Structure formats: C-alpha cells, structure tokens
Amino acid sequence: MECSSGNFMFRLSIVVPIYNVEKYLVKCLDSVVNQLNELVEVILVDDGTKDNSGKICDEYALRFPNIKVVHKQNGGLSDARNFGIKASSGEYIAFLDGDDYISDNCIDKLLKELPSDCEAIVYPFILEKVCESKHVGCVDSKSGYSLKKSLVCNLSGKELWPAWKTIVKRSFIDQHRLMFPFGRIHEDVYWTSMVLLLSKDIMFKNIYWYNYIDSRLDSITSSIKFRSLLCMIDNFNDIKNLKVDRDNKKLKKALLARISDGCFSMLKCYVNPESDKNIIKRTVKENFICFKKSKKLSHRLFCLLFRINKNLAFRIYERKFA
C-alpha cells in the first residue's frame, strides 16, 4: 500500500508471523521497539494463535503507533507472511519470526545502508542454540559471494537460507506477484530461490541484524516428514520450471540433486503405514529423470531396477527400508 503522493509511508516494514510463541514474543518485540523510529513499521500477524500471543500483540500495538496487528484464522506460516505483505506500507519488506529477535542498534544500520534502487539485499545472521552462539552465512562480497553462488548454496542445502535472510523491495514483490506457497512446508527455500532467480539487482551486506534461535527437536513424526518431502519436491519442481537462468549448469545440478534426494527419502517412507504408497509411486515416476541424472550409487541402482520392472523396484526398496 502506498500513500497518495506515490511514496511509501515507511522505509521498512517488518512482518512478524506469530503462532503460539508467547514464551519468546516479548523478547522478540522488545528487541524491535527499543530501536523503533518513524521510518519503520511492524506488522504483527496473529495466525490464530491459541496462547496469549494475540493479547501481547494488542498490548504492544496500543503502546506503539507504528505497530499494526492483524488477527486471522490459522493458515500456516506462508499464509501469515502473505497477509503481512499485503498489510504493509513500507518500501522494503523484512521478515522476523516471533521466536527470534534482532540485534541492538541494527535498525539504524539497516536504514542507513538500504539503497533506493536495489530489489533485494542479502544478510548473514547469528545462530543461537542452547549452549552456543555463532555467526552464520557471512556474505562479504570480498569472500567470493555472488548471486549464482548464493542460488546454488540455497538449493543444494549447504547453507540455511530462510526468508528473513533477505530484505526485499515491495515494488519487486508486486511486479513478480511473489507470494509464499500456501499450505506448503519449506516455503523459505521457495521464496529465497524466487527472489534470487528473479532479481536483476541484488546486494550483499555484512550486517548481522537477525538472531535465529534454533531450539527445535530433531525428532519428527512420520506423517509430517512425508508431507514435508512432498512439499519440498513440489517447491523444487516449481523453481526448476521457472524460465530463468536456464544456462546455469550448477543450478540445474543442485535442483536435480535435491529432487532426487527428496524422492529417495520418500522411498524410505514407503514402509510406513501413515504414508500413501500411491502418492510415493506417482511422485517417483514423475521425477524419474532426476534419478537418471543423479551420481549417487543408490539412486542409480534404483533407476536400473525401475527400468527393468517398476513394481519389482518398489518391492526391493520396501524390504530394504523395512
């Protein structure tokens, strides 16, 4: 949304999707409001939270005029971020998860170095675990970072590339009708890949403004893992089908490898009663070309068996992972 003069009402909009994070939310919001100024707005998207997060949002909105709260039915992280983008009034859009926080005095640094003609800016971040804190993803151009290298790192999974690693110009988002894929997991890889692929003018800055709290457990239920793999494969296929940067061989290799790995991981779900075997078979068949181009021996063996007898290939791998 722009004001009537054609200029944006704020230089920067920070979109914060929120769902059941009352334990962390005050720290998150305090890290922002302690350095908030008239050039920055904060969009808090209450995604149908079941705890007191929504009330906390309302309390902050009453205290700070630059904070706007959107209450909505639960639709997932992608949907919450999309609502935040639509409700924003800033020239640039940044994302902040409700269980993370930003560094002291970083907003002035970000505003000072925000260009007027750049479509996207990539930043490093600080990773915090229970017993450690470290800087992650240094993007100093002197160290050899480039747009194509960033794309390959993002798609290959060698580095963590969440949506909040980039600050994106609102006009660029509108021009390409960029939105997070509704109902999918791994939406961050899709978003950052689209930004990197479509952007013609991108910058890399070494401002460590984002603090990512990694407190998630490694365990995951089989049903969530199965859905996660499906979403990941769909996302990578959407990126692969985008008619941009067709001549980037490393990019193609990274995409095919991730799809191949995703399909092979689905084969491991084949023996689980919660997984849909028909969906697994269909997904593997639809992405068979990725197995053909894979350099991994296990993938190539499956490819050979698949060519001889499709049902035999599935039965053998079913026994292997049982």
C-alpha positions in Angstrom: 0.0 0.0 0.0 1.3 3.4 -1.0 0.2 6.9 0.2 -1.5 9.2 -2.2 1.7 11.0 -3.2 3.1 7.8 -4.7 5.7 7.5 -1.9 5.7 4.7 0.6 4.6 5.6 4.1 7.6 3.8 5.7 11.1 3.0 4.6 10.9 -0.5 6.0 8.1 -2.9 7.1 9.0 -5.7 9.4 6.5 -8.6 9.1 6.2 -10.9 12.2 4.1 -14.1 11.8 3.0 -15.3 15.2 1.6 -18.6 16.4 1.9 -19.9 19.9 5.1 -18.1 20.8 4.2 -16.3 24.0 7.2 -17.7 25.7 9.5 -15.8 23.3 7.4 -13.0 21.9 8.1 -10.2 24.5 11.9 -10.6 23.9 11.2 -10.5 20.1 9.1 -7.4 20.2 11.2 -5.6 22.8 14.3 -6.1 20.5 12.4 -4.1 17.8 10.5 -1.4 19.8 13.6 -0.4 21.7 15.0 0.9 18.4 11.8 1.7 16.5 11.6 5.1 14.7 9.2 6.9 12.3 10.7 5.2 9.2 9.8 1.7 10.3 6.5 -0.1 10.8 5.9 -3.5 12.4 3.2 -5.8 11.1 2.2 -8.5 13.7 0.2 -11.3 12.1 -1.6 -13.3 14.7 -2.2 -16.6 12.8 -5.0 -17.9 15.0 -2.7 -18.4 18.0 -4.1 -20.5 20.9 -2.0 -19.0 23.7 -1.7 -15.4 24.8 0.4 -14.2 21.9 -2.5 -12.3 20.3 -3.1 -10.4 23.6 0.6 -9.5 23.8 0.4 -8.2 20.2 -2.6 -5.9 21.0 -0.8 -4.6 24.1 2.2 -3.5 22.0 0.0 -2.0 19.3 -1.6 0.2 22.0 1.8 1.5 23.1 3.4 2.0 19.8 1.6 3.7 16.8 4.0 2.1 14.3 2.8 -1.4 15.2 -0.2 -2.9 13.4 -1.8 -6.1 14.4 -3.6 -8.5 12.0 -5.7 -11.2 13.6 -6.6 -14.1 11.3 -7.6 -17.7 11.3 -4.8 -20.2 11.3 -3.4 -20.7 7.8 0.2 -21.5 8.4 3.5 -19.6 8.1 3.2 -18.9 4.4 -0.3 -17.5 4.8 0.6 -15.3 7.7 3.6 -13.8 5.8 1.4 -13.2 2.8 -1.1 -11.4 5.0 1.7 -9.3 6.4 3.0 -8.3 3.0 -0.5 -7.2 1.9 -0.9 -5.2 5.1 2.5 -3.5 4.9 3.2 0.1 3.8 6.9 0.0 3.6 9.2 0.5 0.6 11.2 -2.6 1.7 9.9 -5.8 3.4 11.8 -7.7 6.1 10.6 -10.8 8.0 11.1 -11.7 11.6 9.8 -14.9 13.3 8.1 -14.4 16.6 10.5 -16.7 18.5 13.6 -14.9 17.2 14.9 -11.4 17.8 17.0 -8.6 16.3 20.4 -7.2 17.3 20.8 -4.0 19.3 21.0 -0.8 17.2 20.7 -2.7 14.0 17.7 -0.8 12.5 19.6 2.4 12.1 22.4 0.4 10.4 19.9 -1.3 8.1 18.2 2.0 7.2 21.5 3.8 6.6 22.6 1.2 4.1 19.2 0.5 2.4 19.6 1.5 -1.3 16.9 3.3 -3.2 17.2 1.2 -6.4 18.0 -2.3 -5.2 15.5 -5.1 -5.5 16.8 -7.3 -2.7 19.6 -7.3 -0.1 21.1 -10.5 1.4 22.3 -10.5 5.0 24.1 -13.0 7.3 22.6 -13.9 10.7 23.5 -15.1 14.1 22.6 -18.7 15.0 21.8 -19.4 18.7 21.5 -22.8 20.2 21.0 -23.8 23.9 24.8 -23.8 24.6 26.3 -21.8 21.8 26.0 -18.7 19.6 27.8 -18.2 16.3 27.8 -16.0 13.2 26.4 -17.8 10.2 26.4 -17.1 6.5 28.9 -14.3 6.1 28.1 -12.7 2.7 31.0 -10.4 2.3 31.5 -9.9 -1.4 35.2 -10.0 -0.9 35.0 -13.6 0.1 33.7 -14.6 -3.3 29.9 -14.5 -2.8 27.9 -13.9 -5.9 24.3 -14.3 -7.0 24.8 -17.6 -8.7 26.8 -19.0 -5.8 24.1 -18.0 -3.4 21.5 -19.7 -5.6 23.5 -23.0 -5.6 24.1 -22.8 -1.8 20.4 -22.2 -1.2 19.2 -25.0 -3.5 21.8 -27.5 -2.5 21.0 -27.2 1.2 24.7 -26.5 2.0 23.6 -23.3 3.8 20.5 -22.2 5.7 18.6 -19.7 3.5 15.4 -18.6 5.3 13.1 -15.8 4.1 14.5 -13.5 6.8 17.9 -13.6 5.2 16.7 -11.2 2.5 15.1 -7.8 2.7 13.1 -7.3 -0.5 11.7 -4.2 -2.2 7.9 -4.1 -2.2 7.7 -3.0 -5.8 9.7 -6.1 -6.8 7.3 -8.3 -4.9 4.3 -6.7 -6.6 6.0 -6.8 -10.0 6.5 -10.5 -9.9 3.5 -11.3 -7.8 5.7 -13.0 -5.3 3.9 -14.8 -2.5 4.7 -17.7 -0.2 3.2 -21.0 -1.4 0.1 -21.6 0.7 -0.1 -24.8 2.7 3.4 -25.9 1.9 6.4 -26.6 4.1 9.8 -25.5 3.0 8.4 -22.2 1.9 11.6 -20.4 2.7 13.6 -22.2 0.1 10.9 -21.4 -2.5 10.8 -17.7 -1.5 14.6 -17.1 -1.4 15.1 -19.0 -4.6 12.5 -17.0 -6.4 14.0 -13.7 -5.1 17.5 -14.7 -6.2 16.3 -16.0 -9.6 14.1 -13.1 -10.5 16.2 -10.2 -9.1 18.3 -8.3 -11.5 19.8 -6.0 -8.9 20.8 -7.6 -5.6 23.3 -6.6 -2.9 25.2 -8.5 -0.2 25.7 -6.8 3.2 27.5 -7.8 6.3 25.1 -6.6 8.9 24.3 -9.2 11.5 20.9 -8.0 12.4 19.0 -11.2 12.8 19.3 -13.7 15.7 17.9 -17.1 14.9 17.0 -19.3 17.9 17.4 -23.0 17.0 15.6 -24.8 19.7 13.7 -27.3 17.6 13.9 -31.0 18.4 15.5 -33.3 15.7 12.6 -35.8 16.0 9.7 -35.5 13.6 6.7 -37.7 13.1 6.5 -39.8 10.0 3.3 -38.1 8.8 4.9 -34.6 9.0 8.1 -35.9 7.3 6.1 -37.4 4.5 4.2 -34.2 3.9 7.4 -32.2 4.2 9.1 -34.3 1.5 6.1 -33.8 -0.8 6.2 -30.0 -0.3 9.9 -29.9 -0.8 9.7 -31.8 -4.2 6.8 -29.6 -5.3 8.8 -26.4 -4.4 11.9 -27.5 -6.3 9.9 -28.5 -9.3 8.3 -25.1 -9.4 11.7 -23.5 -9.2 13.1 -25.8 -11.9 10.2 -25.0 -14.2 10.8 -21.2 -13.9 12.1 -20.0 -17.2 15.0 -18.1 -15.7 18.8 -18.8 -15.7 18.4 -21.9 -17.9 22.1 -22.0 -18.7 23.3 -22.2 -15.1 24.6 -25.8 -15.0 25.5 -25.8 -11.3 22.0 -24.5 -10.6 20.4 -27.3 -12.6 22.6 -29.9 -10.9 21.6 -28.6 -7.5 17.9 -28.7 -8.3 18.0 -32.2 -9.8 20.0 -33.5 -6.8 17.6 -32.1 -4.3 14.6 -33.5 -6.1 16.4 -36.9 -6.4 17.2 -36.8 -2.7 13.6 -36.0 -1.8 12.2 -38.8 -3.9 14.7 -41.3 -2.4 13.8 -40.1 1.1 10.1 -40.8 0.1 11.1 -44.4 -0.7 12.2 -44.7 2.9 8.6 -43.7 3.9 7.2 -46.5 1.7 7.0 -49.0 4.6 5.3 -46.6 7.0 1.5 -47.2 7.2 0.9 -43.4 7.5 2.4 -42.8 4.1 0.4 -43.0 0.9 2.2 -45.6 -1.3 0.3 -44.5 -4.5 1.5 -40.9 -4.0 5.0 -42.1 -3.4 4.9 -44.2 -6.6 3.4 -41.3 -8.6 6.0 -38.8 -7.3 8.9 -41.1 -8.1 7.7 -41.8 -11.6 7.1 -38.1 -12.3 10.6 -37.3 -11.2 12.4 -40.3 -12.7 14.7 -38.1 -14.8 16.3 -36.8 -11.6 17.3 -40.3 -10.6 18.7 -40.9 -14.1 21.0 -37.8 -13.7 22.0 -38.5 -10.1 25.6 -39.5 -9.4 24.7 -41.4 -6.2 25.0 -45.1 -6.5 21.8 -45.9 -4.6 19.8 -43.7 -6.9 21.3 -45.2 -10.0 20.7 -48.7 -8.8 17.0 -47.8 -8.2 16.9 -46.3 -11.6 18.2 -49.5 -13.2 15.7 -51.6 -11.3 12.9 -49.2 -12.2 13.7 -49.6 -15.9 13.6 -53.4 -15.7 10.4 -53.7 -13.6 8.8 -50.7 -11.7 6.9 -52.9 -9.2 10.0 -55.0 -8.5 12.0 -51.9 -7.8 9.5 -50.7 -5.2 9.2 -54.1 -3.6 13.0 -54.4 -3.2 13.3 -51.0 -1.7 10.4 -51.6 0.5 12.3 -54.6 2.0 15.5 -52.6 2.3 13.9 -49.9 4.5 11.6 -52.2 6.4 
